[in-house]
Amino acid sequence: MIEAMVSMLLASMLIIGAMYMSSRSLVAQRDMRLQEIVIDQLRAVLVSNQSGGSDICSASPQVTLPDGETLAVTVLGCGVETVVNINGINVADVPAPISLSVESDKLGGTVRVGSTWATM
């Protein structure tokens, strides 16, 4: 009888562990899907800015999550220019690369598209 109770306890611990792992994987999958949606929207904003459809430096872009919540986008690199040396030739007024980022607990932290001088 005691052996049966011990085996039931061990089996229940294994089942609880498996349920916990599957719930964590579902949460991770949801976070990755939300990140994918936000990255697609940020890329669309960058393409629209490049093609002249919008000016992300003067407007405040936003992204929308599937539940309808809108998140503000942080734009880095607007109006920043520098001098770059290429093979000994100085090229002036080179615009900085643009980086877009969104921060939310729903996304698991910060999602960034593009690069900045610091990351290059």
C-alpha positions as a Markdown table, in Angstrom:
| # | Residue | x | y | z |
|---|---|---|---|---|
| 1 | Met | 0.0 | 0.0 | 0.0 |
| 2 | Ile | 2.8 | 2.4 | 0.9 |
| 3 | Glu | 4.6 | 1.5 | -2.4 |
| 4 | Ala | 1.5 | 2.4 | -4.3 |
| 5 | Met | 1.2 | 5.7 | -2.6 |
| 6 | Val | 4.8 | 6.6 | -3.2 |
| 7 | Ser | 4.5 | 5.6 | -6.9 |
| 8 | Met | 1.3 | 7.8 | -7.2 |
| 9 | Leu | 3.2 | 10.7 | -5.6 |
| 10 | Leu | 6.1 | 10.3 | -8.0 |
| 11 | Ala | 3.7 | 10.0 | -11.0 |
| 12 | Ser | 1.8 | 13.1 | -9.9 |
| 13 | Met | 5.0 | 15.1 | -9.6 |
| 14 | Leu | 6.0 | 14.1 | -13.1 |
| 15 | Ile | 2.6 | 15.1 | -14.5 |
| 16 | Ile | 2.8 | 18.5 | -12.7 |
| 17 | Gly | 6.3 | 19.1 | -14.0 |
| 18 | Ala | 5.1 | 18.3 | -17.6 |
| 19 | Met | 2.2 | 20.6 | -17.2 |
| 20 | Tyr | 4.4 | 23.4 | -16.0 |
| 21 | Met | 6.8 | 23.0 | -18.9 |
| 22 | Ser | 4.0 | 22.9 | -21.5 |
| 23 | Ser | 2.5 | 26.1 | -20.0 |
| 24 | Arg | 5.9 | 27.9 | -20.1 |
| 25 | Ser | 6.4 | 26.9 | -23.7 |
| 26 | Leu | 2.9 | 28.2 | -24.6 |
| 27 | Val | 3.8 | 31.6 | -22.9 |
| 28 | Ala | 7.1 | 31.7 | -24.8 |
| 29 | Gln | 5.3 | 30.9 | -28.1 |
| 30 | Arg | 2.8 | 33.7 | -27.5 |
| 31 | Asp | 5.6 | 36.2 | -26.7 |
| 32 | Met | 7.5 | 35.2 | -29.9 |
| 33 | Arg | 4.3 | 35.7 | -31.9 |
| 34 | Leu | 3.7 | 39.1 | -30.5 |
| 35 | Gln | 7.3 | 40.1 | -31.1 |
| 36 | Glu | 7.0 | 38.9 | -34.7 |
| 37 | Ile | 3.9 | 41.0 | -35.2 |
| 38 | Val | 5.6 | 44.1 | -33.8 |
| 39 | Ile | 8.8 | 43.5 | -35.9 |
| 40 | Asp | 6.7 | 43.3 | -39.0 |
| 41 | Gln | 5.0 | 46.6 | -38.2 |
| 42 | Leu | 8.3 | 48.3 | -37.3 |
| 43 | Arg | 9.8 | 47.1 | -40.7 |
| 44 | Ala | 6.8 | 48.5 | -42.5 |
| 45 | Val | 7.3 | 51.9 | -40.8 |
| 46 | Leu | 11.0 | 51.9 | -41.9 |
| 47 | Val | 10.0 | 51.0 | -45.5 |
| 48 | Ser | 7.3 | 53.7 | -45.5 |
| 49 | Asn | 9.9 | 56.2 | -44.2 |
| 50 | Gln | 12.4 | 55.2 | -46.9 |
| 51 | Ser | 9.9 | 55.4 | -49.7 |
| 52 | Gly | 8.7 | 58.8 | -48.6 |
| 53 | Gly | 5.3 | 57.6 | -47.4 |
| 54 | Ser | 5.8 | 59.0 | -43.9 |
| 55 | Asp | 8.4 | 60.9 | -41.9 |
| 56 | Ile | 9.1 | 59.0 | -38.7 |
| 57 | Cys | 11.4 | 61.7 | -37.4 |
| 58 | Ser | 8.6 | 64.3 | -37.2 |
| 59 | Ala | 5.7 | 62.0 | -36.4 |
| 60 | Ser | 5.4 | 59.6 | -33.5 |
| 61 | Pro | 4.9 | 56.1 | -34.9 |
| 62 | Gln | 3.0 | 53.5 | -33.0 |
| 63 | Val | 2.4 | 49.8 | -33.3 |
| 64 | Thr | -0.8 | 48.0 | -32.5 |
| 65 | Leu | -1.0 | 44.6 | -30.8 |
| 66 | Pro | -3.7 | 42.1 | -31.7 |
| 67 | Asp | -5.7 | 43.0 | -28.6 |
| 68 | Gly | -5.9 | 46.6 | -29.8 |
| 69 | Glu | -3.4 | 48.1 | -27.4 |
| 70 | Thr | -1.1 | 50.7 | -29.1 |
| 71 | Leu | 2.5 | 51.0 | -28.1 |
| 72 | Ala | 4.7 | 54.1 | -28.7 |
| 73 | Val | 7.8 | 53.6 | -30.8 |
| 74 | Thr | 11.1 | 55.2 | -29.9 |
| 75 | Val | 13.0 | 56.5 | -32.9 |
| 76 | Leu | 16.8 | 57.0 | -32.6 |
| 77 | Gly | 19.1 | 58.5 | -35.2 |
| 78 | Cys | 16.9 | 61.3 | -36.5 |
| 79 | Gly | 18.8 | 64.5 | -37.4 |
| 80 | Val | 22.2 | 63.0 | -36.4 |
| 81 | Glu | 24.9 | 63.4 | -39.0 |
| 82 | Thr | 28.6 | 62.7 | -38.8 |
| 83 | Val | 31.8 | 62.7 | -40.8 |
| 84 | Val | 32.9 | 59.3 | -42.0 |
| 85 | Asn | 36.4 | 58.4 | -43.2 |
| 86 | Ile | 36.4 | 56.0 | -46.2 |
| 87 | Asn | 39.9 | 55.0 | -47.5 |
| 88 | Gly | 41.3 | 58.2 | -46.3 |
| 89 | Ile | 38.6 | 60.4 | -47.7 |
| 90 | Asn | 36.3 | 62.3 | -45.3 |
| 91 | Val | 32.7 | 62.2 | -46.3 |
| 92 | Ala | 30.7 | 64.9 | -44.4 |
| 93 | Asp | 27.0 | 65.0 | -43.4 |
| 94 | Val | 26.4 | 61.2 | -43.4 |
| 95 | Pro | 23.1 | 60.6 | -41.7 |
| 96 | Ala | 23.0 | 58.2 | -38.8 |
| 97 | Pro | 21.2 | 54.9 | -39.2 |
| 98 | Ile | 17.7 | 54.9 | -37.8 |
| 99 | Ser | 16.7 | 52.5 | -35.1 |
| 100 | Leu | 13.1 | 51.8 | -33.9 |
| 101 | Ser | 12.3 | 50.2 | -30.6 |
| 102 | Val | 9.3 | 49.3 | -28.6 |
| 103 | Glu | 9.3 | 48.3 | -24.9 |
| 104 | Ser | 6.5 | 46.4 | -23.2 |
| 105 | Asp | 6.1 | 43.6 | -20.7 |
| 106 | Lys | 3.8 | 41.9 | -23.1 |
| 107 | Leu | 6.7 | 41.5 | -25.5 |
| 108 | Gly | 9.1 | 40.3 | -22.9 |
| 109 | Gly | 11.1 | 43.5 | -22.9 |
| 110 | Thr | 12.4 | 45.6 | -25.7 |
| 111 | Val | 12.0 | 44.8 | -29.4 |
| 112 | Arg | 14.4 | 46.8 | -31.8 |
| 113 | Val | 14.6 | 47.1 | -35.5 |
| 114 | Gly | 17.5 | 48.8 | -37.3 |
| 115 | Ser | 20.8 | 49.8 | -35.9 |
| 116 | Thr | 22.5 | 52.8 | -34.3 |
| 117 | Trp | 26.1 | 54.0 | -34.4 |
| 118 | Ala | 26.7 | 52.3 | -31.1 |
| 119 | Thr | 25.6 | 48.9 | -32.4 |
| 120 | Met | 27.6 | 49.1 | -35.7 |
